[in-house]
Amino acid sequence: MPRGSVNCPRRGIRKVVFEMQDNSNTPKGKVGRPFTRVQRTCATCGRTFETYPSVLAKGGGLYCSVPCRASNPASQPHGESHKNSKVTVDIVREIRRAYAVGDVSQKALAARFGITQGTIGAIILRRVWAHVDPDGTTPPEVKKRPDRVERVCQVCDGTFTLQPAKAAQYRTGLYCSLKCRHEGTKKPWPQRFWDKVNKNGPVPPHRPELGPCWEWIGARHEQGYGIAQGEDWHQQTYASRIDWEMVHGPVPKGQYVLHHCDNPPCVREEHLFLGTKKDNAQDRLRKGRPGYSGPKGSGELNPVAVRVIRYLWEHRLATQAAMAKAHRVSPSTIQRVIRRRVWSHVE
């Protein structure tokens, strides 16, 4: 397609324009659709040029080249006129009044006041300067942020500030940090312990003279013993041991806190005494309670059966397999009974 050019007197820039193809007024564009071109006169240099109708519909087509457009201050949204301008309340009111009458466009207002057309649209739609009324009344004062209230921490005696709404709430604004709040809200050590003790527990049937048990109602071990934290939050041990140490001091090495009442969750000091593992086993036998009978599978045995097994094996009257089948246990359990690895307290 033939094309020619027009020399612009401004800075020697050559403007390329397309001529009509095949002497037709409808040359083909890139998308293959027919269009017509419109001749315009440059607002800066006065030269004639051609442009598209779509450009005119968007408000363009005023300048033949970029240098001509750049030389016109009214066409520069970010030129010196915009940088040196400052929107005030009077300008905002005048823009809204002029646009409300309907005799001026947003583009003309932008060129008149030296601001961008987008700013004009935002002012008209009240997206900015929304507090300015067009009737000339004094705009309302912007509310200032309320001053923060100064408080003194009840734990570290340090000063801190908080919002007035928080300060007006009940039991708020007493501590400067979460650490001080934890220290200030936790209960004293003895009170934390005794809050989890029920002093109306059962009376031991074999020792009624001891009185009712004081049972631990907090966390418990799988065997029923109470689990508690000592004065140090990171220390966790049996509740009965903690109660003994609060009255008598630390427990000696190798000693354990035992129960007269045979009630594992009991923490009453009169029901406790110190002893070794051997003392604990002998106390269990005196009270007729069975001890550890070995691993799972040896629950079918009893003291009488253990004595019979050992007698038969000592006199070689039966094999371990036959005794295991008779007592419905495994041969390894019979072997542990014979070697006294289990039921060692049975003579």
Phi, psi and omega in degrees: 000128181290148177212156180231190183216156178237127180278126179269133180292343181277112173061016174067027181278132180265125180262120182272129178232154180262136176272170179291142180262129178058036180056030181251148177275002182234075176290157182273136175270192182292326181270003177081015181259140180288145177209161177244151179252147184247136177273135181228165177248131183294135181284350182254306184260349178081003180285157178266137179214168181249146179215175183264151177298328179295328177291323178292325180295334180270005179092009181265201179078027180262338186230147183277340183207170179293318178299323178294322178292322181291333182281349181261114182298328183293339182268358184260107178292336181241029180279192182293328180296327179283322181293326183272352182274157179217120181285130178240177180296320180295321178295319180298316180295321181292322178297316182290323178294315182295319181288330179292328178292324176093011182260009181214149180264168179293325179295320179293323177294322178296319178290331182287317184262359176071033178233170184286158179291328176296323176294322177299315179296321179293324178292317181294319179280002178061030171283335171232158182054041183289339182278353182270125178268145181286349183276358177091007178288160181290128180296147179293149180287141178288131181292130178278151178293130182298147179293142179284150183266136180265134180229166177244128181294137182281353180254303184263357180061020176273155180267145177208165181240155177207168182289149181300326179295323177289322181293334182279346181283156183287131177056040176236146181079031179263337185229149185274342183207170178293327179296315178293326178295321178295319180291328183276336183262342181287147182283158175299157187301307182299325181292322178298326181285312186283345175293343181250026180239130176259112184273007178248046180281182181287157176268129180298127184294329182272348177222067182294339181291345179285338181090181182291152178279151173256100188272142176279124183256007177273211180294146183228154174284162180298337177269003175102351181287140179289142178245127183218164175259138180283197179298327172275125185298338182271357181262126180228125182206190180289141181295324179296323178292320178296318179296320179295319181290330177292333183263314188249356181096187183298148178279131180298155180295134181088355179256154181226154178271116182252168184244131169286328186274352182057030178246104187304318182282000183288136179236014180289133187294326180290342180266002185248153173204159181268149178187169179269181177296324178293318176299323179293319180292318179294323177295324178294320180290323179297328182271002175077020179265132180291145178267205180287123184258013178107186181287178180299137182114343179257015181287348179280353184269160176214171182304322180294316180295324179296318179295321179294318180299315181292323179294314180296322180285326180295323181262009177053050180261350180202154177273163179294325180293320180293318179292324178295320179291324181291325183262002178058046175229174181278155176300328179294328177293319177298320179295319178294326177293318181295320181275004177062031172281336172229159184054040182289341182277352180271122180264000000 
